[in-house]
Structure formats: C-alpha cells, structure tokens
Amino acid sequence: NAGVTQTPKFQVLKTGQSMTLQCAQDMNHNSMYWYRQDPGMGLRLIYYSASEGTTDKGEVPNGYNVSRLNKREFSLRLESAAPSQTSVYFCASSEQGASEKLFFGSGTQLSVL
Amino acid sequence: GDSVTQMEGPVTLSEEAFLTINCTYTATGYPSLFWYVQYPGEGLQLLLKATKADDKGSNKGFEATYRKETTSFHLEKGSVQVSDSAVYFCALSDRLRGSYIPTFGRGTSLIVHP
C-alpha cells in the first residue's frame, strides 16, 4: 500500500545544477500536484495536473517545469537551481472534486548552495 | 483569489488543555474545507473535512464546523495530548479554471507539554 512515493528524500545541489524530482502514485488518481513548503509560508502550489496529459501553473511556477509522464507519474524539474529554491517539496494526488482529499508523499528536502 | 488565514503559532499548551486554532477563508465559489496535520519529518495527512455550511467534521477528538456566515472553520479539541504536537494546516478546495485546486494556510505549530 505505497500511496504517493517521492524520490529522492534528500538532495544537495550547487547553484546552476539541474535535477528532477520524481513522484508516483498507485491509487489511480486523476490529479497530481507539486507544492513547496517554506518556514512561515505554508504550502505553495508550484504546478498541478488535473488529469493525464494536462499541466497548469500554480502560485510559484518560475524556475520549474513539470511532466505528467502517465497517470501514475508526475515529475518536477529544476533546470538551473538557485538558492531561493532551497525548500521541502511535496507531491500529492487526489481525485478531482471539491470534497476530495489530498494524499501526500513524504517530501524531498532540497538544499541549493 | 482564494486564500486561507490561520492564527500564527506556535501554540503552546499543557496536556489536557483546550485547543482552538482559528481559520478564516475567502473564496469565489462554495469551497470544501479541510484540516490537515503534519507530524515531524512526514507529509501532510487529512485530519477532518466539511463540504457544506453547518457541517461538522470530526476525527480523533478534533472538531471543526463550517461557518459560511463568518467564513470560518476553527479547529477545536477538548483535551490535547503530547502526541498531538504537530503542525496543523487549514485548507480549502475550490473550482478554479475548471479544476479543483487546494489552497493552504501557512500552518500553525502546536506544542503540548506533559
């Protein structure tokens, strides 16, 4: 019963390096989301995918790209990492609908030096 | 746009004390409301939810009532335990651009001392 699986759990990058955060869910959910969590800022939506084949920008998309590879997988890419992207990143999934809850992964702690 | 405002923390209580964490929201539509809890080193998990006015969500001794007239969804618990120490997030889900997008508050840290 894996739920939402994120990799890696920890990552340290140098400014300018690139990397991809991976996320997969096994609940057959249509919608997937990427959030970042910063102290005092709560969770801010980076990108979301309401259904397979679609992606849309959230509140803080600059510096990121996403790919909805298939229904299960939704990856987040940092093309040229900056120190301002140091954060904890969470992937989540849900069914579409006002009353549907989110299921979260355990997070990726990213430091950009 | 939609937004959620919750009281700043940390909230520090002694075991068995009464807990209230305030949450108010603004929304263009008629959202569903949620409380999520985050334990150290983990992702968020749903604590309770309410989908229409005057609904009361409850779970593990926590309660919150959807008050449309005051646009509020305050979290309460009658007697907190040390194990309730965590960060609590109020959230809403509203229809934007054809999809339901969850919006979160900034979180309130709760520390319960024995």
Interface residues (C-beta under 8 A of the other chain):
Chain A: V4 S31 Y33 Y35 G40 M41 G42 L43 R44 L45 Y48 A50 D56 G58 F90 A92 S94 Q96 G97 A98 S99 E100 K101 L102 F104 G105 S106 G107
Chain B: Y30 P31 S32 F34 Y36 G41 E42 G43 L44 Q45 L46 K49 T51 F89 S93 D94 R95 R97 G98 S99 Y100 I101 P102 T103 F104 G105 R106 G107
